[in-house]
């Protein structure tokens, strides 16, 4: 009888022990059902990147669209100040030229005639200078007639003015007037040099050798993209949030170019009849080794100075795993498991404001400062989690 009672108690103890083990096992499985563990190599193969969510509010920013434009002083149209024929060109389209570099040479009959006129008026001026001095001496001696003195004086002053005008034209054409007056160096040239007025790239070169160039003919177009302007469009509901001198961040939507910093230099005082928006002008410097060209689309990000400061987490939209009406992200920290694997936990979040690229999230629980979030391929992580948790 005693043996039967002992066996009965032994069976009860074994039964309760097995039940406790099953409960502990169930608890362990439940605790790990929302996790997936992966090595760094697995994350790399699956192209899963972990990023630190930023603490900023998307609603505290204003987004404006616009176009890149060259600054007026950083683009130039090249033409000749005198008619002539293209004798030779010294640059090609796409070349970078410094200010003063020779672009092309023109051969002109007019420049020959202009030099001849200068030499003629200069000779007349020298003769009239001698005659005027003689008339002054005669007037001092009360010998010469006043009318003759006044006539010589008028002709002399007219010759001086005419010489100055023609000399200014020659200087404008790049002809050294001092050499032209020197009997030893005097050589009448038939060509003039067309030089670059600014540093920049040769944007257009619509010329051919032998082509007739008139003063209104465009010989070349230059553009310098080291300093640029963005013309942005803002609607009247946001205009009071923008001020001259304000710093903006520029995103080049259709190009893989880093963000650039700019400054609002001018806000137009009229509404554009076509866009129904107010144009604002932002100047910025092109980032090193990045080709930013006029005509590119640009989006400006401007901080809203009146927005109440909030600090939700902001993550890329690709980080969000959507399941019916619930949203999740896969979170991790810099601490790894004992076997060196990265522990990624499925965390429920509440979505806030969002734009085309980012969304605000609020975690259900307090998160550590070193929290990381899977930036992409969250469905891959979810599938791996379901494999390890038995499809839960």
Secondary structure, 3 states (H helix, E strand, C coil): CHHHHHHHHHHHHHHHHHHHHHHHHHHHHHHHCCEEEECHHHHHHCCCCEECCEECCHHHEEEEEEEEEECHHHEEEECCCCCEEEEEECCCCCCEECCCCEEEEEECHHHHHHHHHHHHHHHHHHHHHHHHHHHHHHHHCCCCCHHHHHHHHHHHHHHHHHHHHHHHHHHHCCCCHHHHHCCCCCCCCCEEEEECCCCEEEEECCCCCCCEECCCCCCEEEECCCEEEEEEEECCCCHHHCCCCCEEEEECCCCCCCCEEEEEEEEEEEECCCCCCEEEEEEEECCCCCCCCCCCEEEEEEECCCCCCCCCEEEEHHHCEEECCEEEEEEECCCCCCCCCEEEEEEEEEEEEECCCEEEEEECCCCCCCCEEECCCHHHHHHHHHHHCCCC
